[in-house]
Amino acid sequence: MLYSISEKILDCAGYVAAFFISPDAINFNFIQLGVVLLMLIAIALVCWFIPFIFRHHNIR
């Protein structure tokens, strides 16, 4: 299951990286992994901010 999730993440990163650099480039895999890292950081930040967004402020 983790393998299929990682394949989907790499496929998505490949599509995103293809917008900025040609897939025929020598370092495309390196750039693709960089895009994966940025995507995972963005997802982690969104998950971290969700409690702050829905937190109820107690105004007294």
N, CA, C and O atoms as a Maestro MAE file, in Angstrom:
{
 s_m_m2io_version
 :::
 2.0.0
}

f_m_ct {
 s_m_title
 :::
 protein
 m_atom[240] {
  # First column is atom index #
  i_m_mmod_type
  r_m_x_coord
  r_m_y_coord
  r_m_z_coord
  i_m_residue_number
  s_m_chain_name
  s_m_pdb_residue_name
  s_m_pdb_atom_name
  i_m_atomic_number
  :::
  1 25 0.819 -1.189 0.000 1 A "MET " " N  " 7
  2 3 0.000 0.000 0.000 1 A "MET " " CA " 6
  3 2 0.867 1.259 0.000 1 A "MET " " C  " 6
  4 15 0.587 2.213 -0.726 1 A "MET " " O  " 8
  5 25 1.919 1.255 0.816 2 A "LEU " " N  " 7
  6 3 2.809 2.415 0.829 2 A "LEU " " CA " 6
  7 2 3.516 2.587 -0.510 2 A "LEU " " C  " 6
  8 15 3.788 3.706 -0.945 2 A "LEU " " O  " 8
  9 25 3.808 1.467 -1.152 3 A "TYR " " N  " 7
  10 3 4.459 1.535 -2.459 3 A "TYR " " CA " 6
  11 2 3.548 2.196 -3.484 3 A "TYR " " C  " 6
  12 15 4.006 3.009 -4.286 3 A "TYR " " O  " 8
  13 25 2.270 1.856 -3.466 4 A "SER " " N  " 7
  14 3 1.340 2.457 -4.430 4 A "SER " " CA " 6
  15 2 1.129 3.936 -4.135 4 A "SER " " C  " 6
  16 15 0.988 4.737 -5.058 4 A "SER " " O  " 8
  17 25 1.106 4.306 -2.851 5 A "ILE " " N  " 7
  18 3 0.977 5.724 -2.498 5 A "ILE " " CA " 6
  19 2 2.204 6.494 -2.963 5 A "ILE " " C  " 6
  20 15 2.083 7.593 -3.505 5 A "ILE " " O  " 8
  21 25 3.384 5.920 -2.754 6 A "SER " " N  " 7
  22 3 4.604 6.611 -3.188 6 A "SER " " CA " 6
  23 2 4.671 6.714 -4.709 6 A "SER " " C  " 6
  24 15 5.181 7.702 -5.238 6 A "SER " " O  " 8
  25 25 4.164 5.709 -5.416 7 A "GLU " " N  " 7
  26 3 4.113 5.798 -6.881 7 A "GLU " " CA " 6
  27 2 3.204 6.930 -7.332 7 A "GLU " " C  " 6
  28 15 3.541 7.665 -8.260 7 A "GLU " " O  " 8
  29 25 2.056 7.076 -6.684 8 A "LYS " " N  " 7
  30 3 1.115 8.147 -7.040 8 A "LYS " " CA " 6
  31 2 1.717 9.515 -6.748 8 A "LYS " " C  " 6
  32 15 1.544 10.449 -7.531 8 A "LYS " " O  " 8
  33 25 2.423 9.639 -5.626 9 A "ILE " " N  " 7
  34 3 3.064 10.911 -5.285 9 A "ILE " " CA " 6
  35 2 4.147 11.243 -6.304 9 A "ILE " " C  " 6
  36 15 4.257 12.391 -6.734 9 A "ILE " " O  " 8
  37 25 4.949 10.253 -6.695 10 A "LEU " " N  " 7
  38 3 5.987 10.489 -7.696 10 A "LEU " " CA " 6
  39 2 5.389 10.820 -9.062 10 A "LEU " " C  " 6
  40 15 5.935 11.651 -9.787 10 A "LEU " " O  " 8
  41 25 4.279 10.183 -9.422 11 A "ASP " " N  " 7
  42 3 3.613 10.513 -10.687 11 A "ASP " " CA " 6
  43 2 3.125 11.956 -10.682 11 A "ASP " " C  " 6
  44 15 3.305 12.687 -11.656 11 A "ASP " " O  " 8
  45 25 2.507 12.355 -9.579 12 A "CYS " " N  " 7
  46 3 2.020 13.733 -9.464 12 A "CYS " " CA " 6
  47 2 3.183 14.720 -9.521 12 A "CYS " " C  " 6
  48 15 3.088 15.755 -10.180 12 A "CYS " " O  " 8
  49 25 4.270 14.405 -8.838 13 A "ALA " " N  " 7
  50 3 5.443 15.275 -8.869 13 A "ALA " " CA " 6
  51 2 6.052 15.318 -10.261 13 A "ALA " " C  " 6
  52 15 6.584 16.350 -10.672 13 A "ALA " " O  " 8
  53 25 5.981 14.219 -10.984 14 A "GLY " " N  " 7
  54 3 6.476 14.205 -12.360 14 A "GLY " " CA " 6
  55 2 5.680 15.134 -13.252 14 A "GLY " " C  " 6
  56 15 6.249 15.826 -14.096 14 A "GLY " " O  " 8
  57 25 4.358 15.154 -13.074 15 A "TYR " " N  " 7
  58 3 3.527 16.071 -13.854 15 A "TYR " " CA " 6
  59 2 3.842 17.523 -13.513 15 A "TYR " " C  " 6
  60 15 3.928 18.372 -14.401 15 A "TYR " " O  " 8
  61 25 4.013 17.805 -12.216 16 A "VAL " " N  " 7
  62 3 4.315 19.177 -11.796 16 A "VAL " " CA " 6
  63 2 5.691 19.595 -12.299 16 A "VAL " " C  " 6
  64 15 5.852 20.709 -12.797 16 A "VAL " " O  " 8
  65 25 6.681 18.721 -12.177 17 A "ALA " " N  " 7
  66 3 8.036 19.055 -12.617 17 A "ALA " " CA " 6
  67 2 8.107 19.207 -14.130 17 A "ALA " " C  " 6
  68 15 8.931 19.971 -14.633 17 A "ALA " " O  " 8
  69 25 7.261 18.495 -14.860 18 A "ALA " " N  " 7
  70 3 7.275 18.584 -16.324 18 A "ALA " " CA " 6
  71 2 6.818 19.949 -16.813 18 A "ALA " " C  " 6
  72 15 7.122 20.331 -17.944 18 A "ALA " " O  " 8
  73 25 6.088 20.698 -15.976 19 A "PHE " " N  " 7
  74 3 5.703 22.057 -16.357 19 A "PHE " " CA " 6
  75 2 6.915 22.979 -16.418 19 A "PHE " " C  " 6
  76 15 6.924 23.938 -17.190 19 A "PHE " " O  " 8
  77 25 7.939 22.697 -15.612 20 A "PHE " " N  " 7
  78 3 9.064 23.606 -15.474 20 A "PHE " " CA " 6
  79 2 10.325 23.137 -16.189 20 A "PHE " " C  " 6
  80 15 11.170 23.961 -16.540 20 A "PHE " " O  " 8
  81 25 10.469 21.842 -16.412 21 A "ILE " " N  " 7
  82 3 11.680 21.327 -17.048 21 A "ILE " " CA " 6
  83 2 11.294 20.144 -17.930 21 A "ILE " " C  " 6
  84 15 10.330 19.435 -17.645 21 A "ILE " " O  " 8
  85 25 12.032 19.946 -18.969 22 A "SER " " N  " 7
  86 3 11.749 18.854 -19.899 22 A "SER " " CA " 6
  87 2 12.012 17.497 -19.233 22 A "SER " " C  " 6
  88 15 13.030 17.323 -18.564 22 A "SER " " O  " 8
  89 25 11.103 16.544 -19.413 23 A "PRO " " N  " 7
  90 3 11.340 15.212 -18.827 23 A "PRO " " CA " 6
  91 2 12.559 14.500 -19.415 23 A "PRO " " C  " 6
  92 15 13.016 13.502 -18.858 23 A "PRO " " O  " 8
  93 25 13.088 14.997 -20.528 24 A "ASP " " N  " 7
  94 3 14.278 14.393 -21.120 24 A "ASP " " CA " 6
  95 2 15.571 14.901 -20.492 24 A "ASP " " C  " 6
  96 15 16.654 14.446 -20.860 24 A "ASP " " O  " 8
  97 25 15.474 15.828 -19.557 25 A "ALA " " N  " 7
  98 3 16.671 16.388 -18.933 25 A "ALA " " CA " 6
  99 2 17.389 15.317 -18.108 25 A "ALA " " C  " 6
  100 15 16.783 14.359 -17.627 25 A "ALA " " O  " 8
  101 25 18.685 15.511 -17.966 26 A "ILE " " N  " 7
  102 3 19.509 14.530 -17.252 26 A "ILE " " CA " 6
  103 2 19.129 14.475 -15.774 26 A "ILE " " C  " 6
  104 15 19.083 13.394 -15.188 26 A "ILE " " O  " 8
  105 25 18.858 15.628 -15.170 27 A "ASN " " N  " 7
  106 3 18.594 15.680 -13.733 27 A "ASN " " CA " 6
  107 2 17.103 15.748 -13.415 27 A "ASN " " C  " 6
  108 15 16.722 16.294 -12.379 27 A "ASN " " O  " 8
  109 25 16.250 15.205 -14.287 28 A "PHE " " N  " 7
  110 3 14.806 15.280 -14.057 28 A "PHE " " CA " 6
  111 2 14.398 14.505 -12.807 28 A "PHE " " C  " 6
  112 15 13.520 14.955 -12.070 28 A "PHE " " O  " 8
  113 25 15.010 13.364 -12.554 29 A "ASN " " N  " 7
  114 3 14.662 12.580 -11.356 29 A "ASN " " CA " 6
  115 2 15.001 13.339 -10.082 29 A "ASN " " C  " 6
  116 15 14.253 13.283 -9.106 29 A "ASN " " O  " 8
  117 25 16.123 14.048 -10.086 30 A "PHE " " N  " 7
  118 3 16.505 14.852 -8.930 30 A "PHE " " CA " 6
  119 2 15.494 15.965 -8.698 30 A "PHE " " C  " 6
  120 15 15.093 16.218 -7.562 30 A "PHE " " O  " 8
  121 25 15.082 16.629 -9.769 31 A "ILE " " N  " 7
  122 3 14.094 17.698 -9.652 31 A "ILE " " CA " 6
  123 2 12.746 17.124 -9.223 31 A "ILE " " C  " 6
  124 15 12.031 17.750 -8.440 31 A "ILE " " O  " 8
  125 25 12.396 15.960 -9.720 32 A "GLN " " N  " 7
  126 3 11.146 15.306 -9.340 32 A "GLN " " CA " 6
  127 2 11.140 15.004 -7.836 32 A "GLN " " C  " 6
  128 15 10.125 15.209 -7.171 32 A "GLN " " O  " 8
  129 25 12.246 14.526 -7.305 33 A "LEU " " N  " 7
  130 3 12.321 14.259 -5.869 33 A "LEU " " CA " 6
  131 2 12.281 15.547 -5.056 33 A "LEU " " C  " 6
  132 15 11.745 15.564 -3.947 33 A "LEU " " O  " 8
  133 25 12.841 16.622 -5.595 34 A "GLY " " N  " 7
  134 3 12.726 17.919 -4.936 34 A "GLY " " CA " 6
  135 2 11.289 18.402 -4.882 34 A "GLY " " C  " 6
  136 15 10.856 18.973 -3.881 34 A "GLY " " O  " 8
  137 25 10.548 18.173 -5.959 35 A "VAL " " N  " 7
  138 3 9.129 18.537 -5.978 35 A "VAL " " CA " 6
  139 2 8.361 17.700 -4.959 35 A "VAL " " C  " 6
  140 15 7.469 18.216 -4.286 35 A "VAL " " O  " 8
  141 25 8.693 16.416 -4.837 36 A "VAL " " N  " 7
  142 3 8.051 15.564 -3.829 36 A "VAL " " CA " 6
  143 2 8.315 16.115 -2.436 36 A "VAL " " C  " 6
  144 15 7.404 16.172 -1.611 36 A "VAL " " O  " 8
  145 25 9.543 16.519 -2.168 37 A "LEU " " N  " 7
  146 3 9.881 17.079 -0.864 37 A "LEU " " CA " 6
  147 2 9.072 18.337 -0.583 37 A "LEU " " C  " 6
  148 15 8.546 18.500 0.517 37 A "LEU " " O  " 8
  149 25 8.967 19.231 -1.569 38 A "LEU " " N  " 7
  150 3 8.180 20.448 -1.382 38 A "LEU " " CA " 6
  151 2 6.698 20.134 -1.181 38 A "LEU " " C  " 6
  152 15 6.033 20.786 -0.376 38 A "LEU " " O  " 8
  153 25 6.178 19.145 -1.902 39 A "MET " " N  " 7
  154 3 4.776 18.758 -1.729 39 A "MET " " CA " 6
  155 2 4.531 18.201 -0.331 39 A "MET " " C  " 6
  156 15 3.523 18.526 0.295 39 A "MET " " O  " 8
  157 25 5.441 17.368 0.162 40 A "LEU " " N  " 7
  158 3 5.269 16.801 1.497 40 A "LEU " " CA " 6
  159 2 5.368 17.873 2.578 40 A "LEU " " C  " 6
  160 15 4.645 17.816 3.573 40 A "LEU " " O  " 8
  161 25 6.255 18.848 2.392 41 A "ILE " " N  " 7
  162 3 6.349 19.952 3.345 41 A "ILE " " CA " 6
  163 2 5.067 20.768 3.330 41 A "ILE " " C  " 6
  164 15 4.563 21.148 4.387 41 A "ILE " " O  " 8
  165 25 4.529 21.045 2.137 42 A "ALA " " N  " 7
  166 3 3.287 21.813 2.036 42 A "ALA " " CA " 6
  167 2 2.125 21.064 2.682 42 A "ALA " " C  " 6
  168 15 1.319 21.670 3.388 42 A "ALA " " O  " 8
  169 25 2.028 19.766 2.454 43 A "ILE " " N  " 7
  170 3 0.951 18.970 3.062 43 A "ILE " " CA " 6
  171 2 1.098 18.953 4.582 43 A "ILE " " C  " 6
  172 15 0.103 19.045 5.301 43 A "ILE " " O  " 8
  173 25 2.327 18.836 5.074 44 A "ALA " " N  " 7
  174 3 2.554 18.835 6.520 44 A "ALA " " CA " 6
  175 2 2.172 20.177 7.131 44 A "ALA " " C  " 6
  176 15 1.592 20.215 8.217 44 A "ALA " " O  " 8
  177 25 2.486 21.280 6.454 45 A "LEU " " N  " 7
  178 3 2.106 22.596 6.969 45 A "LEU " " CA " 6
  179 2 0.600 22.781 6.985 45 A "LEU " " C  " 6
  180 15 0.056 23.350 7.932 45 A "LEU " " O  " 8
  181 25 -0.077 22.312 5.955 46 A "VAL " " N  " 7
  182 3 -1.539 22.409 5.928 46 A "VAL " " CA " 6
  183 2 -2.138 21.597 7.073 46 A "VAL " " C  " 6
  184 15 -3.044 22.069 7.760 46 A "VAL " " O  " 8
  185 25 -1.640 20.387 7.282 47 A "CYS " " N  " 7
  186 3 -2.141 19.559 8.385 47 A "CYS " " CA " 6
  187 2 -1.839 20.194 9.738 47 A "CYS " " C  " 6
  188 15 -2.615 20.038 10.681 47 A "CYS " " O  " 8
  189 25 -0.730 20.903 9.841 48 A "TRP " " N  " 7
  190 3 -0.370 21.553 11.088 48 A "TRP " " CA " 6
  191 2 -1.248 22.767 11.351 48 A "TRP " " C  " 6
  192 15 -1.544 23.075 12.506 48 A "TRP " " O  " 8
  193 25 -1.680 23.478 10.275 49 A "PHE " " N  " 7
  194 3 -2.487 24.678 10.437 49 A "PHE " " CA " 6
  195 2 -3.973 24.392 10.615 49 A "PHE " " C  " 6
  196 15 -4.709 25.276 11.054 49 A "PHE " " O  " 8
  197 25 -4.437 23.198 10.293 50 A "ILE " " N  " 7
  198 3 -5.871 22.899 10.399 50 A "ILE " " CA " 6
  199 2 -6.409 23.129 11.813 50 A "ILE " " C  " 6
  200 15 -7.474 23.735 11.939 50 A "ILE " " O  " 8
  201 25 -5.749 22.690 12.878 51 A "PRO " " N  " 7
  202 3 -6.298 22.980 14.217 51 A "PRO " " CA " 6
  203 2 -6.350 24.474 14.528 51 A "PRO " " C  " 6
  204 15 -7.250 24.919 15.240 51 A "PRO " " O  " 8
  205 25 -5.412 25.248 14.012 52 A "PHE " " N  " 7
  206 3 -5.425 26.680 14.264 52 A "PHE " " CA " 6
  207 2 -6.563 27.375 13.527 52 A "PHE " " C  " 6
  208 15 -7.115 28.359 14.017 52 A "PHE " " O  " 8
  209 25 -6.910 26.866 12.358 53 A "ILE " " N  " 7
  210 3 -7.987 27.469 11.573 53 A "ILE " " CA " 6
  211 2 -9.334 27.235 12.244 53 A "ILE " " C  " 6
  212 15 -10.167 28.140 12.305 53 A "ILE " " O  " 8
  213 25 -9.549 26.025 12.747 54 A "PHE " " N  " 7
  214 3 -10.843 25.673 13.322 54 A "PHE " " CA " 6
  215 2 -10.900 25.828 14.838 54 A "PHE " " C  " 6
  216 15 -11.864 25.391 15.467 54 A "PHE " " O  " 8
  217 25 -9.892 26.437 15.423 55 A "ARG " " N  " 7
  218 3 -9.885 26.635 16.867 55 A "ARG " " CA " 6
  219 2 -10.887 27.719 17.238 55 A "ARG " " C  " 6
  220 15 -10.958 28.760 16.584 55 A "ARG " " O  " 8
  221 25 -11.649 27.474 18.275 56 A "HIS " " N  " 7
  222 3 -12.623 28.458 18.752 56 A "HIS " " CA " 6
  223 2 -11.927 29.374 19.748 56 A "HIS " " C  " 6
  224 15 -11.284 28.918 20.693 56 A "HIS " " O  " 8
  225 25 -12.068 30.663 19.517 57 A "HIS " " N  " 7
  226 3 -11.457 31.641 20.410 57 A "HIS " " CA " 6
  227 2 -12.420 31.939 21.554 57 A "HIS " " C  " 6
  228 15 -13.584 32.268 21.324 57 A "HIS " " O  " 8
  229 25 -11.939 31.823 22.771 58 A "ASN " " N  " 7
  230 3 -12.751 32.149 23.942 58 A "ASN " " CA " 6
  231 2 -12.554 33.619 24.267 58 A "ASN " " C  " 6
  232 15 -11.515 34.013 24.797 58 A "ASN " " O  " 8
  233 25 -13.543 34.417 23.951 59 A "ILE " " N  " 7
  234 3 -13.477 35.853 24.217 59 A "ILE " " CA " 6
  235 2 -14.264 36.124 25.492 59 A "ILE " " C  " 6
  236 15 -15.462 35.853 25.567 59 A "ILE " " O  " 8
  237 25 -13.577 36.660 26.489 60 A "ARG " " N  " 7
  238 3 -14.240 36.945 27.767 60 A "ARG " " CA " 6
  239 2 -14.188 38.406 28.063 60 A "ARG " " C  " 6
  240 15 -14.694 38.845 29.096 60 A "ARG " " O  " 8
  :::
 }
 m_bond[239] {
  # First column is bond index #
  i_m_from
  i_m_to
  i_m_order
  :::
  1 1 2 1
  2 2 3 1
  3 3 4 2
  4 3 5 1
  5 5 6 1
  6 6 7 1
  7 7 8 2
  8 7 9 1
  9 9 10 1
  10 10 11 1
  11 11 12 2
  12 11 13 1
  13 13 14 1
  14 14 15 1
  15 15 16 2
  16 15 17 1
  17 17 18 1
  18 18 19 1
  19 19 20 2
  20 19 21 1
  21 21 22 1
  22 22 23 1
  23 23 24 2
  24 23 25 1
  25 25 26 1
  26 26 27 1
  27 27 28 2
  28 27 29 1
  29 29 30 1
  30 30 31 1
  31 31 32 2
  32 31 33 1
  33 33 34 1
  34 34 35 1
  35 35 36 2
  36 35 37 1
  37 37 38 1
  38 38 39 1
  39 39 40 2
  40 39 41 1
  41 41 42 1
  42 42 43 1
  43 43 44 2
  44 43 45 1
  45 45 46 1
  46 46 47 1
  47 47 48 2
  48 47 49 1
  49 49 50 1
  50 50 51 1
  51 51 52 2
  52 51 53 1
  53 53 54 1
  54 54 55 1
  55 55 56 2
  56 55 57 1
  57 57 58 1
  58 58 59 1
  59 59 60 2
  60 59 61 1
  61 61 62 1
  62 62 63 1
  63 63 64 2
  64 63 65 1
  65 65 66 1
  66 66 67 1
  67 67 68 2
  68 67 69 1
  69 69 70 1
  70 70 71 1
  71 71 72 2
  72 71 73 1
  73 73 74 1
  74 74 75 1
  75 75 76 2
  76 75 77 1
  77 77 78 1
  78 78 79 1
  79 79 80 2
  80 79 81 1
  81 81 82 1
  82 82 83 1
  83 83 84 2
  84 83 85 1
  85 85 86 1
  86 86 87 1
  87 87 88 2
  88 87 89 1
  89 89 90 1
  90 90 91 1
  91 91 92 2
  92 91 93 1
  93 93 94 1
  94 94 95 1
  95 95 96 2
  96 95 97 1
  97 97 98 1
  98 98 99 1
  99 99 100 2
  100 99 101 1
  101 101 102 1
  102 102 103 1
  103 103 104 2
  104 103 105 1
  105 105 106 1
  106 106 107 1
  107 107 108 2
  108 107 109 1
  109 109 110 1
  110 110 111 1
  111 111 112 2
  112 111 113 1
  113 113 114 1
  114 114 115 1
  115 115 116 2
  116 115 117 1
  117 117 118 1
  118 118 119 1
  119 119 120 2
  120 119 121 1
  121 121 122 1
  122 122 123 1
  123 123 124 2
  124 123 125 1
  125 125 126 1
  126 126 127 1
  127 127 128 2
  128 127 129 1
  129 129 130 1
  130 130 131 1
  131 131 132 2
  132 131 133 1
  133 133 134 1
  134 134 135 1
  135 135 136 2
  136 135 137 1
  137 137 138 1
  138 138 139 1
  139 139 140 2
  140 139 141 1
  141 141 142 1
  142 142 143 1
  143 143 144 2
  144 143 145 1
  145 145 146 1
  146 146 147 1
  147 147 148 2
  148 147 149 1
  149 149 150 1
  150 150 151 1
  151 151 152 2
  152 151 153 1
  153 153 154 1
  154 154 155 1
  155 155 156 2
  156 155 157 1
  157 157 158 1
  158 158 159 1
  159 159 160 2
  160 159 161 1
  161 161 162 1
  162 162 163 1
  163 163 164 2
  164 163 165 1
  165 165 166 1
  166 166 167 1
  167 167 168 2
  168 167 169 1
  169 169 170 1
  170 170 171 1
  171 171 172 2
  172 171 173 1
  173 173 174 1
  174 174 175 1
  175 175 176 2
  176 175 177 1
  177 177 178 1
  178 178 179 1
  179 179 180 2
  180 179 181 1
  181 181 182 1
  182 182 183 1
  183 183 184 2
  184 183 185 1
  185 185 186 1
  186 186 187 1
  187 187 188 2
  188 187 189 1
  189 189 190 1
  190 190 191 1
  191 191 192 2
  192 191 193 1
  193 193 194 1
  194 194 195 1
  195 195 196 2
  196 195 197 1
  197 197 198 1
  198 198 199 1
  199 199 200 2
  200 199 201 1
  201 201 202 1
  202 202 203 1
  203 203 204 2
  204 203 205 1
  205 205 206 1
  206 206 207 1
  207 207 208 2
  208 207 209 1
  209 209 210 1
  210 210 211 1
  211 211 212 2
  212 211 213 1
  213 213 214 1
  214 214 215 1
  215 215 216 2
  216 215 217 1
  217 217 218 1
  218 218 219 1
  219 219 220 2
  220 219 221 1
  221 221 222 1
  222 222 223 1
  223 223 224 2
  224 223 225 1
  225 225 226 1
  226 226 227 1
  227 227 228 2
  228 227 229 1
  229 229 230 1
  230 230 231 1
  231 231 232 2
  232 231 233 1
  233 233 234 1
  234 234 235 1
  235 235 236 2
  236 235 237 1
  237 237 238 1
  238 238 239 1
  239 239 240 2
  :::
 }
}
